[in-house]
Amino acid sequence: MTQSPATPLPPPEERRRLREAGSLTQAQVAERVGATRETVRAWESGRTNPRGRKREAYAKLLDSLAEVEVTAAPQVEPTPEPEAATAPLTPAQAFDALYAFCAPALVRQSYLLTGRRELARESVERAFQLAWQRWPEVAVDRDPAGWVRATAYEYALSPWHRFRPRFRHPEPPPADASDRALMDVLLKLPPPYRRTLLLYDGVGLDLPETAAETEASTPAAANRLLHAREAVATRLPALADPVELHRRLAELASTERLRAAKPPTVRTGSERRARFWTRAAIAFTVALIGTTALTVRTAPTHYEPPVAPGAEIEGVPPRVAQGALSAAEAELREKLRGGMTSGPERVFPLSR
């Protein structure tokens, strides 16, 4: 008996992309194919592959998502020149595509990390400005979206923001009571725990990817995740289920109307900051060169020995400054001041 060939599946990266393009969560995909969310996460990371009926159901779902994507794509008239259709993207176009794909969701994630709307937008803009400055490095990175996400998270969680006057006072909390409670629990978690929880239960990364992005070992990331879930479940028992926690995190991030700047604005700001720091470095270098030249100009060119102390000349001792009186000298001075100033009494002869 020959075994029928397995249903073909796209690569793991394409599986995840199709799910995100269809606006589906891992929990929704798991419900449709009859699996768990952790299993779907393993399929998308490439650690495991589905088998049997689940493989067929998963393949049909991905095919339907691909067909919807093709149908929803705008129909473009073919150009007469075939080489124009295959022309590679310019760096600016590639950057704009990455920004349009990542920035909206990344702003909402940064808001969950900080609880500040303005800081969330600023973090994403700074991360993409740095990405544009290092675009040759970011463009060939294995995961450009992860590179930008890690940079935005690092900037958002920087402890130096507390010293900025604009961020000393808290922003208004969400309007809904349940959203306020969840945000309060998140902000009371230590920053590494909060970041791990958001990456695993919010973004949907697996444990090794979460550990790599947070620069921790896999056991340490698992420990942070367990403690963060325990803290959330203690305050909000309804969120003890990871699936429900994932849904609530997505809802909380979507309730705030957070908008990122346009890609050309971010690129222009990046170039402006690069010019500013370049000019500042040039000015500092010129000032350093000028200071060095002035020091060389005014420094002595030969050795000048110090003035020798006074020496005795023809038996005359050198003139020295009067120092402090000793105890005996002070006592003598007081005795002289208290004595008679007109001298001793004169002796006169007696007359007989």
Summary of the structure (lengths in Angstrom):
residues: 352
radius of gyration: 39.3
end to end distance: 172.6
largest distance: 172.6
contacts: 847
relative contact order: 0.08
helix: 66%
strand: 1%
